[in-house]
């Protein structure tokens, strides 16, 4: 059986590596991106099964990446879990409006993140 693909997008290299390590231990294939533009092109090329997406990114913010994918018939089925330090209600609302399936605030618990990933991939 082919491994489920997860695209992890964040400009914090250490965080990406930590998440990548945890997901690979769970048996997922992990793709990484450190800016919004690259994330968008990788998502379109690779068709990941799920995307973990930061909001504050270079080149293109997470809200735009999410909106561009969620409003495109080819990609709207991909669950997008936003991970961000933005904790205000207006930010969460914006996340929902752009189509995010989940809004996770940093710092987060890795076990909790893995549970959410499994929930969306089951």
VOPAGU-2260 file (C-alpha; in pm, 1 decimal, decimal comma):
REM VOPAGU-2260
SITE   aa  ch    i         X         Y         Z
SITE  UNK   A    0       0,0       0,0       0,0
SITE  UNK   A    1     127,5     344,8     -86,9
SITE  UNK   A    2     214,8     577,3     200,6
SITE  UNK   A    3     -16,5     871,4     261,3
SITE  UNK   A    4     151,0    1200,9     162,0
SITE  UNK   A    5     152,8    1501,5     390,7
SITE  UNK   A    6     281,8    1843,9     290,3
SITE  UNK   A    7     426,5    2037,9     585,8
SITE  UNK   A    8     457,2    2411,8     523,6
SITE  UNK   A    9     630,4    2642,6     771,8
SITE  UNK   A   10     921,2    2885,2     755,2
SITE  UNK   A   11    1059,7    2757,3    1089,0
SITE  UNK   A   12    1305,8    2488,9     978,0
SITE  UNK   A   13    1334,4    2325,8    1323,2
SITE  UNK   A   14     957,8    2295,0    1357,0
SITE  UNK   A   15     928,8    2142,6    1008,8
SITE  UNK   A   16    1199,6    1887,2    1091,3
SITE  UNK   A   17    1030,8    1797,1    1422,5
SITE  UNK   A   18     691,7    1747,3    1256,3
SITE  UNK   A   19     849,3    1561,6     964,3
SITE  UNK   A   20    1029,7    1322,7    1200,4
SITE  UNK   A   21     710,3    1249,7    1398,9
SITE  UNK   A   22     501,6    1193,3    1084,8
SITE  UNK   A   23     763,3     967,3     925,3
SITE  UNK   A   24     771,1     758,8    1244,5
SITE  UNK   A   25     396,1     710,7    1195,1
SITE  UNK   A   26     459,9     585,1     841,1
SITE  UNK   A   27     367,1     890,5     634,4
SITE  UNK   A   28     558,8    1023,9     335,3
SITE  UNK   A   29     640,2    1386,6     416,2
SITE  UNK   A   30     692,5    1669,2     167,9
SITE  UNK   A   31     822,1    1999,7     303,1
SITE  UNK   A   32     802,5    2359,5     196,2
SITE  UNK   A   33     927,8    2678,7     360,8
SITE  UNK   A   34     726,9    2941,8     171,0
SITE  UNK   A   35     378,0    2983,7      30,0
SITE  UNK   A   36     468,8    2991,0    -338,1
SITE  UNK   A   37     659,1    2664,2    -318,9
SITE  UNK   A   38     382,0    2509,5    -107,6
SITE  UNK   A   39     122,0    2593,7    -370,8
SITE  UNK   A   40     323,2    2447,4    -656,7
SITE  UNK   A   41     409,6    2133,4    -455,7
SITE  UNK   A   42      46,2    2082,1    -359,3
SITE  UNK   A   43     -59,4    2110,9    -723,0
SITE  UNK   A   44     215,8    1879,2    -844,5
SITE  UNK   A   45     214,7    1614,8    -570,1
SITE  UNK   A   46    -156,3    1604,7    -466,6
SITE  UNK   A   47     -84,5    1538,5     -96,4
SITE  UNK   A   48    -344,9    1361,8     116,9
SITE  UNK   A   49    -323,4    1637,9     379,8
SITE  UNK   A   50    -151,1    1975,4     427,5
SITE  UNK   A   51     -18,5    2123,4     752,3
SITE  UNK   A   52       3,0    2494,1     673,9
SITE  UNK   A   53     149,0    2788,9     863,8
SITE  UNK   A   54     -11,0    3128,9     803,6
SITE  UNK   A   55     281,3    3370,4     827,4
SITE  UNK   A   56     495,1    3259,7     533,7
SITE  UNK   A   57     731,7    3431,0     290,4
SITE  UNK   A   58     614,5    3498,1     -69,4
SITE  UNK   A   59     249,0    3395,5     -18,7
SITE  UNK   A   60      72,4    3371,5     317,4
SITE  UNK   A   61    -108,9    3059,6     433,7
SITE  UNK   A   62    -451,0    3217,7     393,3
SITE  UNK   A   63    -387,6    3274,5      20,6
SITE  UNK   A   64    -243,5    2925,9     -28,7
SITE  UNK   A   65    -546,4    2775,5     145,4
SITE  UNK   A   66    -794,6    2983,5     -53,8
SITE  UNK   A   67    -627,9    2903,1    -388,0
SITE  UNK   A   68    -640,9    2529,7    -314,7
SITE  UNK   A   69    -984,7    2515,9    -151,8
SITE  UNK   A   70   -1152,9    2711,5    -431,3
SITE  UNK   A   71   -1006,9    2484,9    -701,5
SITE  UNK   A   72   -1210,1    2172,8    -791,7
SITE  UNK   A   73    -892,4    1964,9    -828,7
SITE  UNK   A   74    -762,1    2031,3    -476,9
SITE  UNK   A   75   -1057,0    2131,6    -258,0
SITE  UNK   A   76   -1086,6    1779,3    -113,1
SITE  UNK   A   77    -740,1    1799,1      48,7
SITE  UNK   A   78    -774,1    1861,7     424,1
SITE  UNK   A   79    -577,4    2169,2     531,4
SITE  UNK   A   80    -480,1    2203,6     896,5
SITE  UNK   A   81    -353,9    2554,6     968,8
SITE  UNK   A   82     -81,5    2579,9    1232,3
SITE  UNK   A   83     -17,3    2929,4    1358,0
SITE  UNK   A   84      86,8    3158,4    1639,3
SITE  UNK   A   85    -212,4    3380,5    1551,9
SITE  UNK   A   86    -459,1    3308,7    1830,9
SITE  UNK   A   87    -719,4    3584,6    1798,3
SITE  UNK   A   88   -1077,8    3502,4    1702,3
SITE  UNK   A   89   -1054,6    3713,8    1384,9
SITE  UNK   A   90    -757,5    3501,2    1272,0
SITE  UNK   A   91    -946,1    3177,4    1337,1
SITE  UNK   A   92   -1245,9    3314,6    1151,0
SITE  UNK   A   93   -1024,3    3409,3     857,2
SITE  UNK   A   94    -885,7    3054,1     857,7
SITE  UNK   A   95   -1235,8    2909,2     835,1
SITE  UNK   A   96   -1334,4    3158,6     563,6
SITE  UNK   A   97   -1038,3    3057,2     347,1
SITE  UNK   A   98   -1145,0    2693,3     377,9
SITE  UNK   A   99    -913,7    2552,7     646,1
SITE  UNK   A  100   -1046,5    2229,3     794,5
SITE  UNK   A  101    -874,3    2284,3    1128,1
SITE  UNK   A  102    -700,3    2573,3    1305,9
SITE  UNK   A  103    -419,9    2469,9    1542,2
SITE  UNK   A  104    -245,2    2733,9    1751,8
SITE  UNK   A  105     125,0    2720,0    1837,6
SITE  UNK   A  106     273,9    2593,5    2052,0
SITE  UNK   A  107      85,3    2267,9    2007,8
SITE  UNK   A  108     113,7    1919,1    2146,4
SITE  UNK   A  109     267,3    1676,3    1893,7
SITE  UNK   A  110      42,1    1390,0    2006,2
SITE  UNK   A  111    -263,7    1609,3    1953,6
SITE  UNK   A  112    -139,3    1706,0    1607,1
SITE  UNK   A  113     -84,7    1340,9    1512,7
SITE  UNK   A  114    -435,9    1253,7    1633,3
SITE  UNK   A  115    -585,0    1526,5    1413,1
SITE  UNK   A  116    -380,1    1406,0    1114,8
SITE  UNK   A  117    -504,4    1049,4    1167,0
SITE  UNK   A  118    -862,6    1172,2    1202,5
SITE  UNK   A  119    -851,5    1348,6     865,3
SITE  UNK   A  120    -675,7    1061,7     689,8
SITE  UNK   A  121    -900,9     783,0     818,5
